[in-house]
Amino acid sequence: MAKPLAWKLLLIPALAQLLLHLFTNGGFGIFRDEYYYLACAERLDWGYVDQPPFSIWALAAWKAVFGDSVHSIRILPALCGSALVVLTGATAAQLGGGRWAQMFAGIGVAIGAVTLVVTGFYSMNCFDFPFWLGAYWILIRIARTGEGKGWIWFGVVVGLGLFNKIGLLVFGVALVAGLVLTEHRRYFADRRLYLGGAIALAFTIPYVLWNATHDWAALEFIRNAKSGKILAFTPWEFFVETVLEAHPLTLLLWLGGLGWLFLARAARPYRVVAWTFVATFVILNLQKSKPYYFAASLPVMLAAGGVAWERWLRWTWARWILALGLASGGAALAPMAVPLLSPERTLAYMQGLGIVPAQQEVGHTSPLPQYFSDRFGWEELTRVVSEVYQSLPDDDRARCVVIGQNYGHVGAVEYWSRKHPVPPAYATHNNYWFWGPPVEDRNVVIVIRGNEEELRELFEEVSEVDAAAAPHALESPMTIRICRRWRRPVVEIWAESRNFR
């Protein structure tokens, strides 16, 4: 039987997390991907190489009203984090958990490093977690009440989630396994299940059509990312990284929740959730995905764990110990997830604890984790590019463009052009490829981090003129070269140079 929602209790971790983000959301600067999101928000479309349009449209609407400062764009993800805390408590209530279960679940999701990181800067991932949990909440309600009409709302929530990130397709496949392995397989005879699935898939139609008219760019992006970008993890390494990302103390909750769902008689109606959770883990491992992709599944198991521990701990003092232990552990590891300390002290703190997040992409070599190091050096890069640009003769400036090697380079140059004068910027990375090439007569090119040997095959003249360096940045130093006169038509070169990954 579902229990009432303990609003007042859940607001404590929800507001604590929100205040933590508001206090730190300007720390270390704008993240690489945020520059790209802002660039996409200036060029609204039904899809992008690396994502459906939901998060881009939301950002465009937000910044039209509140601006695009680092503090402004990070309010939305912070609000998603607080909503996730409340929704996790609500999921515990749906599983029959009382006030303590909801508090355990709310604190558990609030302290997770991956939750704090994902809701600490703008990306599609900050919306992904609530969509996953919303789908689980409806699934639990269907399992509890037996009301098949819930599949319609399930389809709407999953559809909106797919309109944000196609990773929810994994949830759909895992759910099939969960239904087959439990008594809920009877829903395969309920046409409302298929109607819900059709509604969910209908939300993907605009993105599918966009891909059909853009040479199936998303499929190429996925293939390239798996083959040359994402580092491979063994199942054990994947599990260990998941434990670290979720916070080691929450292992008590989510493994306890998994055990309760599988073994407790009272949890039998919800066993479909446990099997779906396990199937998601297996699928993501088979796909060689990043561990944080699995993190969107953890809140539902934290909710189940809250219910389990509320039932196992009969004494109030023991419940207080668990709640305070989780909160204290979260405070201890918070500097690893949000910029509470200086970069130097953050690194020292991680090393002192002996906990340094694993690299998940090829080429990430900074001592700081990528979610910190990729916030440094971007205005410095634009300042150097601007100085090089302004040092050119007037005739060269009129024919000048900037070309970067990835969307971080170009997105940052576009953003900081409001402060540092620069020419139009281009890249062949992801959607920037579709926004190019530069016109043919723009044959004085400032190149960021280009390979000199390759550039000499493209230009008649290549000279290194400067470098942009910044402490703690993932890419530092970044060489700046001036290249003149294309050896071949730029349209032809552009067609051969797209980089979707």
Buried (B, 14 or more C-beta within 10 A) or exposed (E): EBBEBBEEBBBBBBEBBBEBBEEBBEBBBBBBBBBBBBBBBEEEBBBBBBBBBBBBBBBBEBBEEEEBEBEBBBBBBBBBBBBBBBBBBBBBBBBBBBBBBBBBBBBBBBBBBBBBBBBBBBBBBBBBBBBBBBBBBBBBBBBBEEEBEBBBBBBBBBBBBBBBBBBBBBBBEBBBBBBEBBEBEEBEEBEBBEBBBEBBBBBBEBBBEBBEEBEEBBEBBBEBBBEEBBBEBEEEBBBBBBBBBBBBBBBBBBBBBBBBBBEBEEBBBBBBBBBBBBBBBEBBBEBEBBBBBBBBBBBBBBBBBBBBBBBEBEEEEEBEEBBEEBBEBBEBBBBBBBBBBEBEEBBEBBEEEEEBBBEBEEEBEBBBBBBBBBBBBBBBBBBBBBBBBEEBEEEBBEBBBBBBBBBBBBBBBBBBBEEBEBBBBBBBBBBBBBBBBBEEEBBBBBBBBBEEEEBBEBBEEBEEBBBBBBEBBBBBBBBBBBBBEBEEEBEEBBEEBBBBB
